């Protein structure tokens, strides 16, 4: 992908924040993978087209290893957008269960009675000028995953899948191409909900700080909670480790690198000085002995 395309991929949000390649790369990629330029560009364009604000967690770019990245939206985007649409007139949703006798029940809400087996979820969305409600019924076996949320709250999760499916069908102009994390395979059990602070250090900066600090003897990965030495180092240089800004993060990285080099260099210099001093003293002693002989 050309650098020109990446440079032109920019979206200014209603809040005034700017979404571009650098902010996505440094702050907005979830997972342990490294998103490609094409995936980042697609994420920016989707946010632009759908007016999504990823800084307040309305959208996520998730990348694991070398697998294709997934783009999902926050849990409240579907409902909020439906309520803002003037044609929206309400909805009903719930779960589908089956009894031991084979009777299938559709119940509003997420209450499953003793003796029932959960088999799916359903949702009806009422849209003005539509004769019938937009209805979605989904099967549990198609969505259920092994994550903790699906094991502990399957009724809530399958109802949610039915709800977002029905809302997407009811309002394609608002929700087309948007997917909830519950609909996606191999997704994290829980996504971060805290707003993104682009003034703080990036995960990459944090990793560099910890790595250099460990090499310099100021941090030990075997005791990750103990940052006493690193905190003292930052304090002595006028920085607050906990509240570093992006620019301060770069400064701390430079300070740590210089400190690490000096620390290693001091050892070499001291040894060299000691050797030189010893040789000079030996030469002086030999010269004195020769003078005495004369």
C-alpha atoms as one frame of an Amber mdcrd trajectory, in Angstrom:
protein
   0.000   0.000   0.000   1.352   3.440  -0.903   2.350   5.897   1.775   0.124
   8.500   0.059  -2.992   6.387   0.666  -2.100   5.998   4.331  -1.368   9.701
   4.746  -4.716  10.605   3.190  -6.574   8.140   5.418  -7.740  10.550   8.074
 -11.057  11.171   9.794 -11.869  14.086  12.108 -14.483  13.085  14.674 -17.301
  15.270  15.979 -15.269  15.623  19.187 -12.417  17.195  17.210 -10.121  14.180
  17.615  -8.328  13.017  14.493  -8.295   9.362  13.510  -5.306   8.525  11.327
  -2.769   5.778  10.693  -0.526   6.697  13.630  -3.304   6.880  16.231  -4.785
   3.559  15.125  -1.383   1.843  15.039  -0.263   3.183  18.422  -3.483   3.181
  20.442  -6.420   1.353  18.880  -5.320  -2.163  17.884  -6.484  -4.819  20.368
  -4.965  -8.308  20.559  -1.388  -9.493  20.203  -1.021  -9.115  16.449   0.400
  -6.363  14.269  -2.348  -4.969  12.030  -1.404  -4.508   8.388  -1.593  -1.155
   6.612  -4.592  -2.382   4.631  -6.447  -3.457   7.788  -5.779  -0.098   9.438
  -6.956   1.764   6.343 -10.148  -0.328   6.221 -10.794   0.409   9.902 -10.409
   4.155   9.369 -12.696   4.121   6.343 -15.376   2.124   8.181 -15.280   4.518
  11.142 -15.560   7.413   8.707 -18.443   5.905   6.737 -20.393   4.894   9.850
 -19.358   7.892  11.979 -17.903   5.706  14.724 -15.657   7.015  17.486 -13.146
   4.309  18.470 -11.686   6.536  21.200 -14.869   6.017  23.255 -14.948   2.338
  22.282 -17.635   2.477  19.608 -15.369   0.398  17.355 -12.485  -2.035  17.802
  -9.767  -3.296  15.480  -8.800  -6.739  16.802  -5.773  -8.643  15.545  -4.400
 -11.955  16.824  -1.113 -13.250  15.445  -1.109 -13.351  11.660  -4.832 -14.032
  11.330  -7.024 -11.561   9.509  -8.054  -8.640  11.709 -11.670  -8.253  12.778
 -13.577  -5.002  13.149 -16.379  -5.002  15.721 -18.452  -2.273  17.324 -19.158
  -1.540  20.965 -22.045  -3.134  22.793 -24.282  -0.039  22.799 -23.862   1.120
  19.198 -26.741  -0.941  17.790 -29.312   0.122  20.370 -28.248   3.788  20.387
 -28.482   4.059  16.614 -31.848   2.346  16.510 -33.250   4.790  19.070 -31.982
   7.732  17.019 -33.722   6.522  13.865 -37.121   8.287  13.530 -38.709   5.106
  12.134 -37.829   3.040  15.196 -40.902   2.136  17.268 -39.519  -0.302  19.798
 -38.481  -3.945  20.029 -39.003  -7.150  21.975 -36.404  -9.876  22.509 -35.786
 -13.014  24.503 -34.679 -16.642  24.500 -35.886 -19.909  22.984 -35.990 -23.013
  25.209 -37.147 -26.604  24.958 -38.624 -28.701  27.742 -38.001 -32.363  28.512
 -41.271 -33.131  26.732 -40.110 -31.408  23.571 -42.176 -28.259  23.940 -40.477
 -25.185  22.463 -41.027 -21.886  24.271 -40.182 -18.329  23.297 -39.886 -16.165
  26.393 -39.213 -12.451  26.556 -36.135 -11.593  28.577 -33.454 -14.069  29.673
 -35.216 -16.194  32.307 -34.701 -19.941  31.777 -36.840 -22.191  33.987 -35.570
 -25.342  35.737 -35.773 -28.345  33.435 -35.537 -26.259  30.267 -32.698 -26.350
  27.764 -31.602 -23.171  26.021 -31.581 -23.540  22.236 -31.660 -19.997  20.857
 -32.682 -16.352  21.006 -35.177 -14.124  19.230 -35.897 -10.446  18.598 -38.632
  -8.388  16.934 -38.012  -4.791  15.860 -40.959  -2.527  15.088 -40.399  -0.076
  12.250 -42.801   2.629  11.145 -44.629   1.890   7.876 -43.738  -1.809   8.065
 -46.773  -4.098   8.186 -44.895  -6.764  10.142 -42.015  -6.475  12.624 -38.491
  -7.325  11.517 -37.842 -10.648  13.238 -34.681 -12.640  13.899 -34.386 -16.074
  15.514 -30.879 -17.441  16.071 -29.582 -20.840  17.143 -27.379 -21.219  20.211
 -25.196 -23.880  18.602 -24.167 -21.476  15.836 -22.931 -18.787  18.207 -21.962
 -20.398  21.505 -18.236 -20.248  22.247 -16.056 -21.564  25.028 -15.304 -18.194
  26.608 -16.338 -17.596  30.198 -19.173 -15.209  29.309 -20.876 -17.790  27.115
 -20.511 -20.438  29.828 -21.863 -18.270  32.637 -24.424 -16.109  30.787 -25.550
 -18.006  27.677 -29.100 -16.581  27.826 -27.844 -13.005  27.836 -25.376 -13.652
  25.026 -27.730 -15.458  22.629 -30.435 -12.834  23.164 -27.852 -10.185  22.278
 -26.976 -12.004  19.046 -30.639 -12.095  18.043 -31.036  -8.420  18.924 -28.124
  -7.104  16.834 -29.107  -9.316  13.892 -32.662  -7.957  13.884 -31.559  -4.334
  14.303 -29.079  -4.664  11.428 -31.850  -5.995   9.177 -34.259  -3.285  10.301
 -31.866  -0.366   9.775 -29.267  -1.336   7.162 -28.528   2.307   6.364 -27.348
   2.796   9.963 -25.860  -0.602  10.789 -24.788  -2.338   7.576 -21.351  -3.921
   7.893 -21.278  -3.578  11.686 -20.879  -6.638  13.922 -20.916  -7.191  17.654
 -18.109  -9.169  19.310 -20.632 -11.826  20.365 -21.202 -12.660  16.690 -17.543
 -13.184  15.860 -15.513 -16.349  16.261 -12.319 -16.488  18.353 -12.851 -13.089
  19.889 -11.749 -11.908  23.360 -14.144 -12.705  26.173 -14.213  -9.039  27.137
 -13.107  -5.943  25.261 -11.672  -2.851  26.977 -14.316  -0.229  27.732 -12.183
   2.584  29.153 -11.855   5.557  26.814  -8.583   5.753  24.895  -6.210   8.500
  26.017  -3.994   9.412  23.070  -1.981  11.750  25.282  -0.631   8.844  27.316
   2.139   6.435  26.372   1.448   3.712  23.844   1.737  -0.022  24.583   4.864
  -0.035  22.411   6.437   2.723  24.487   5.528   0.924  27.706   7.147  -2.266
  26.424  10.323  -0.411  25.492  10.501   1.311  28.879  10.146  -1.964  30.753
  12.607  -3.769  28.488  15.346  -1.160  28.798  14.689  -0.808  32.535  15.127
  -4.555  32.999  18.378  -4.506  31.055  19.559  -1.643  33.257  18.665  -3.480
  36.470  15.754  -1.180  37.326  12.981  -3.740  36.744  12.536  -7.491  37.042
   9.937  -9.368  34.992   9.857 -12.096  37.645   8.246  -9.530  39.966   6.176
  -7.372  37.621   4.423  -5.435  40.383   7.651  -4.068  41.814   8.463  -0.895
  39.907  10.150   0.848  42.850  13.537   1.355  41.196  12.004   2.439  37.902
   9.677   4.855  39.693  12.617   6.339  41.612  14.552   6.716  38.357  11.655
   8.588  36.740  11.100  10.739  39.838  14.776  11.699  39.953  14.487  12.935
  36.367  11.243  14.823  36.962   8.780  12.326  35.451   5.752  10.516  36.898
   5.931   6.897  35.724   2.192   6.311  36.186   1.060   9.388  34.261   3.572
   9.663  31.426   2.432  11.476  28.298   3.420  10.333  24.818   6.251  12.872
  24.557   7.413  12.150  28.117   7.463   8.454  27.273   9.954   9.124  24.484
  12.076  11.212  26.857  12.108   8.456  29.488  13.100   5.893  26.845  16.047
   8.125  25.862  17.045   8.679  29.505  16.904   4.951  30.239  18.943   4.148
  27.142  21.593   6.700  28.082  21.632   5.453  31.688  22.014   1.867  30.550
  24.897   2.772  28.220  26.635   4.792  30.925  26.200   2.012  33.436  27.797
  -0.526  31.151  30.410   1.971  30.011  31.444   2.894  33.576  32.428  -0.689
  34.303  34.632  -0.814  31.242  36.165   2.595  31.934  36.918   1.760  35.566
  38.635  -1.477  34.640  40.637   0.254  31.950  41.618   3.041  34.349  42.728
   0.564  36.991  44.881  -1.295  34.464  46.435   1.911  33.169  47.152   3.149
  36.706  48.804  -0.136  37.622  51.002  -0.031  34.527  52.008   3.577  35.189
  52.901   2.782  38.797  54.976  -0.193  37.653  56.858   1.952  35.127  57.506
   4.637  37.766  58.860   2.042  40.206  61.154   0.555  37.565  62.437   4.029
  36.670  63.208   4.816  40.345  65.087   1.529  40.714  67.210   2.270  37.671
  68.012   5.769  38.979  69.110   4.333  42.329  71.422   1.874  40.579  73.034
   4.715  38.678
